[in-house]
């Protein structure tokens, strides 16, 4: 008696179909991820290349501007030489031009610094004693010693001691009133106050009169 034909189990077929579908989906996902990563890498390379080109262009522009500045300075120097006379012109090197530019910039900075300090700059050591003008402490002491040598034969020592005491007392006050000034400027203000102070031996004769 012939055997009955046993058909394929439908559950097994369905399971295999599901596995095949899952595997195909995974393969598709991996392919998409790989493609996306390739695009991202390409974008990074393009961006990096673009940045490099921009940097090169910026450097090239800076070099052109520097050359133009040097050329303009050279033409100005040559024009000055021609106006001055028909003397033979020596070849000016790039280093000499740059040195001249640096020298001018430094001179401009120094001039600006002088202008900033100018309001405080005064002839603080000038004083008039009985019609005679003294510039500096030494001259003032000399005049006083001639005018009134019998009163004080050694004013220099008294002057230094008095100034040291005055500085010790007044400098903290001046610093507190002018916290942004440099030490040299603070000392200028101190000298100005010293010239007006009754503690100054040079002024004692004037105050007594």
Residue pairs with C-beta under 8 A, 6 or more apart in sequence:
70 94
70 97
70 98
73 97
73 100
73 101
74 92
74 97
77 92
77 97
77 100
78 89
81 87
81 89
82 89
117 185
120 185
120 188
120 189
121 188
122 188
122 192
123 135
124 188
124 191
124 192
124 195
125 134
125 135
125 136
125 137
125 140
125 191
125 195
126 133
126 134
126 135
127 133
127 134
127 140
127 195
127 202
128 134
129 140
129 143
129 144
129 147
129 202
129 205
129 206
130 143
130 147
132 143
134 140
134 142
134 143
137 159
137 202
140 202
141 155
141 156
141 159
141 202
144 152
144 155
144 201
144 202
144 205
145 152
145 153
145 155
147 205
148 205
151 205
152 158
152 201
155 201
158 201
159 200
159 201
159 202
162 199
162 200
162 201
163 194
163 200
165 199
166 190
166 193
166 194
166 197
166 199
166 200
167 190
167 194
170 190
170 193
171 186
171 190
174 186
174 189
174 190
174 193
175 186
178 185
178 186
178 189
181 189
194 200
195 202
195 203
196 203
197 203
198 204
198 207
